[in-house]
Amino acid sequence: MYKLTFLLFLSLQVVGCRNSATSEAAFTGNIRMTTPFTQPSVHDGRLYLSNGRLRVELGALVLVYIVSKHSGWEMFPQSKQYIDIGEKQVSTYLPPLTNGSPCPHSDRPAECRMLGKYTVGGRQATKWSAVNQHGEPVYLWTDDQLGIALRLEIENVMYEVSSIHQTKVANSMFELPAGYTQAPESWRKSFGSNPQ
């Protein structure tokens, strides 16, 4: 799971500003990540977005990210431990955009281009083509309203969000739960999850 997460995060280099993620309404959606090189090969989860805060629940991993602080936590509920994270760790879900475009933040900006407007899961989206630092093609569909990734394809990996709808989300979902301890430094370094 950690190698998968790292692979997806390498698809875009994160340095820039966020767009619509700071909207006031709260939204939730279903996540599906398909990875042929892990067991199980399909990972299902949930995404929550509220007042510039993101929460992703995917398998045994929970990510919480506060856009205005450019930081958050990667949490492991089974062990009640967490790792501090930065923008890089959420770029799969919330890619950096400038004027709606991920191209200024891609590994090879000159090779990034918009492919057109599409409807993905009933939502208006823009499809982008880019090349990551390894020379592999990356296809990204960004939600025109929310600025989140609705779909990401790289090699044989696919990340997709569906059934997005407006809802109420408790503030406690975007907080570090009581009783969690920070994971040991050696563990944090092994997963490469330190904030940039």
N, C-alpha and C positions, 0 to 999 in steps of 0.2 A: 504494500500500500504506500509506503514512504517513497519507494523508487518511482512509482506511478505519479505521485504528487509532485516530486521533484522534476520529472520529465515534463509534465504539463506546465510547470512554472517556468521552465526554460524557454517555452515557446515565445514569450514576449519579455522584453527587458522593461522593468518598471522604474520610471523616473518621474512621471508627470502627474497632472492634476486629474481629478475625477469630475464627472459631469452630473448626471441626474441622480446619483446615489444619495444626494442630500435632500431629496424630496420629502415632504412631510408625511405622506401616506405610507401605510405599512402593507407589504406584499409578502406572499409566500408561494412556493412552487415545489414541484417534485424534481429531484435530480436523478439522473441515471448516467453512470460512467461505465463504459465497456472497455475492457483491457484484456486482450487475448493472452498476455503473458503472466497473468496473476490468477490465483484460485481463491475465491470464485472469480470468474471473468466479468461478472456484472455486479456493480455496486449501486444500491439505491439509497437515496437520502432525501433531505429537505433543505431548502434555502429560505431564509427570512431576511427581509430588508425593511428597515424602519428608521426614519430620521437620521440618515447618514450612518447607519450601523448595519453590519452584515453578520449573519449567523449561518454556518453551513454544518449540517449533520450528515456525515458520510461514513457508514460503518462504525468502527470504534473511535472515530476521530470527530471532534467538534471544533470548529474555528469560529472565533468571534473577532470582528475587526471594526474599529471606530475610525471612520474616514477622516474626521477633523483632526484626529491625533496621529494618523498614519501608523497606528500600532494596534495590537490586540493580543490574543492568546490562541494557541493550539492546545486543546485540552484532551485529556485521555480519561474519561469518566471511570473506567474500570480501576485504574490505579490512583485516581484523584490527583493527577499531576498535570502540569502545564508548562508550555514553552512560550516565551515572548516572541511575537512575530511582527513583521513589517509588511509593506506593500507587496513585496515579492511573493509572499506566501498566499496572497489572495488574488493574484493576477489571472488565474484560470477563471474565477467566478466574477471578478470585478476588474476587467482590464483597464489600464490607464488610457484615457482618451483626451485628446486636445481637439476642441471643436467637433466632437463626435468621432474622431479618427484615431485608431490605434497606431497608425503608421509612424508618427514621430517617435514612438517609444519602442518600435520593433528593432530586432537585432540588425536588420538590413533595411533601413527606411526606403532606399531607392527601389527596392524590390517589392514593396508593399503597395497594394492598390485596392480600390473599392470595386467590387464585382456587380453591385446592383442592390435593389431593394426587394425584400422578400417577406412573405408571411410565414412565421415559424410558430407553430402551436397557437395560432390565432392572434399573434402579436406582430406588429410591424418591426422589421429588423433590417439591418444593413449587413451584407456579406463582404468579408475582406479576405484577400489572399496575401500571405506573407511568407517569408523564409526565415527559419530560426538560425541560431548560431552554428548548427550542425549542417546547414544547407538543406534541411528537410522542409517540404511545403507545409504550411499551417493554414487552415481555413477557419475563420471566426465569424459568427453571426452575432451582432450586438443589438440589444433591445433599444429601439429609438427613444423610448420614454424613460426607461430605468437605467440605461447605461451598463447593464450587466451582460455577461455572455449567455446567450440562449443556446448556443451550440459551438463546440470547438472540435476540430478534427486534426489530428497529427499522427502520422504513420497509421497504425491500426487502432489507435485509441480514439474514442468518441466520448465527449462530455455533452450532456443535453439537459435543459431545464424545460419542464412542461407544466401545464395546469396552473399557470400563474394567476393569482387572484388577490384582490384587495382584502385585507383582514385586520383584526386587532392582534397586536403582539405585545406581550408583557415586557416591560423594561428589564426585568430580571433575566430575560433570555440573553441579554447583551452584557452581562456582568460576569466576573470571575466568581464562581460559587465559593462559599465559605468552606474551609477545610481542605482546599487544594494547596499543594505545595509545588514549588518550582522544581522541575526535573534537574538532575545533576548536570553540571557543565559538560562532562564527557558524553552524556546521552544527547544533549542539545547539539553538540558539534557533530556527532555521528549522523544526525538526520539533516544537518545543514539548515536548521530552522531559525538561526539567529536573525534578528531584524537587520536590514541593510541600512 
